[in-house]
Amino acid sequence: RIAWACWFLTAVQVIVFIIELVRNASLTSSPIAIKPSFNPMIGPSPYVLINMGARFVPCMRNVENITNSAGPVFFPCPEATTLDTECTLSQLCGFSNVPDPVPGGTMDASPEPNQWYRFIIPIFLHAGLIHIGFNLLLQLTLGREVEAKIGTLRFLLVYFSSGIFGFVFGGNYAALGIASCGASGSLFGLLALTLLDLLYHWRSRKHPVRELLFILLDIAIAFVLGLLPGLDNFSHIGGFLMGLVLGISIIHSPEALRQRIGQDDPPYGPLDTAKAGGAMAFARAPLGFFKGRKPLWWAWWLIRVGALVGVLVGFIVLLRNFYVDRVTCDWCKYLSCLDINNWCDIGNLQ
């Protein structure tokens, strides 16, 4: 089966990255950021990325020390090649719905910045050649395999849910001054599905321990890289959690459980070709779908429904915390940085 969604997403992300380079070149006369600082990812400046839609909390809601600043607040401009250029928040953010802070304002200032789509657009943006290279390598290997196995609809659901949840999670707990972008959260969601698939079919795999070690190695490497300055490990963590819990909800049951309840359907199948006992069977005869099911089947379905409800509740709670409660976590920053050379202070808005 051809992984159409995976190829389409990859093509879009490559096109968007080319646009990023062209945009950076048109503003700074160089396709990659060289001045005022070099981008080690070999890509556009963070200010160009912010201007194109990277997640940047000050563009999305009122922020302490910006909204209630005693004096005017300025930021580097997207076209900045020196530290002397100054832009207002609305000029940096671009698009619309970003009023500039009024000196002496309060945190209750209205209207607030409200570029909510910065939870979605960053999935298609990347910080540089190294960033997009690693992501697309994983997407065109792991991603294609996952889509071919679980079907396009499930793949897209996990891909976008994990990516968005990762950026929401990072928006709550990452440093407010860090611009975040990339499909890493989405890919961590797919990695979680791969881990679930391995655990679900452990006994039928030829080398399950070896596969588990490879998956754990991928997770560990990505997590360690996420501790480097300017990177957002929370998007990785959030994407993985979403993929794990959503996977329990939407992919078929563990192999051992299916054997015990006498369910012989293949472990996966596209939603539009599901056999008896699957989505189409439920649509044709909702009551018959539940008839004659064993207690173990009911117990597992309660777990799956609970996982789905938990995902929705968690998403709502994080969104409310981002926009309303704004409860922070002092120690959480150490999940995304190493406490050396003031790395954990990068992106803090003082």
Steps between C-alpha positions, in 0.01 A plus 500: 500500500636842404530741793335792322460719808861456603628593155262797477600636842866461409453688173318784677769526767777510239318774307442699820868468592602634160263792558667557839841525333367732230331715763819519706701589187257775402519655847866451590671436162592147613287183490639391837547705814859622528456834677450607774556134591553183300222242498674166577206316343595671169175680439314828541519723805260434789342839435411402144354176634293694753380728223398193297304333779730318744353454846594812694288557808507885498318482164229281652403654835597759758842431650654620825766771458376578149131581536554674835838654423555847645656623176490424127595145401692432181621183331753419227345541156464210255744682270751558781868449417619706796383541857401861434172439317185523708148388413176501688335174598245529220777553243691196624194274515351607168157373393234668719340497846812624683452841664820666615542520879422836655766625745374470855233250398368210704470128443126551454560715191252433223496400223775244552724363227308206360693319228370159606603348167859501625416162653451363146717691250831407669451135399590610146791730594857390574796681650756390242639234269615283789162527669290416195750238384475293817124542520430402140736204524291368788175598329583320175608183679301461820211719380447309176505170685248618757261642240519184290417293807221698668348686205503863394218626722649363820844621393380857442306500827806398701737722299310824546371425850852425623648804327238741632503351850879525505488871424223556755703311761810702417301823503414430862840398632779605262671838535263767369765669287593191298360464149409138431432326170534164327320169458686337789191479721308326221786258442525422871132410485577253221794369701261434788275302263799295390580422862139398564499280190813323621357442847167384356670239279802416712467122475468496122805719434827331407722740693279702736780593740712636217206702365426635846860609547497682165178683591632595844826616342307725259301645789811553713696673221212734418445576868869580556507725193193674640710606799717723281449878513203639311331163441163403641499153654145551622372464144674161486356393834151626423494337157615168643238505776224581252611226262517247781157572645331557165654178372335304780169655393506453123720206402389142547552296813818320611554168326478294819172666595351445155580131523338470843177665389492310171537803277673393180497827306838620377670729754461801273303601197391817323188643655311477171563125462454383859354153530228370729556631849660816366384851426277406205333223698420746775357748249276236343369351826594697814318268741621182334857621530482456879298178504672193640820677599711344776568682831866540408396677180284741701784566745740584219246728332448685827876557512497628142207732561664621820821574309307698239315697767830559679653640181212742449498610865877547501485707183225722643683541832823603327320747273324652800828521688666668202233765453344540846669342803863530382631276776872444450740231614838613635680167466346399167754710308765239580317258269603726212843631597824419678577722795838614370619834359159651581337286229182473706466880499491524121160622388394629841330837468619718785 
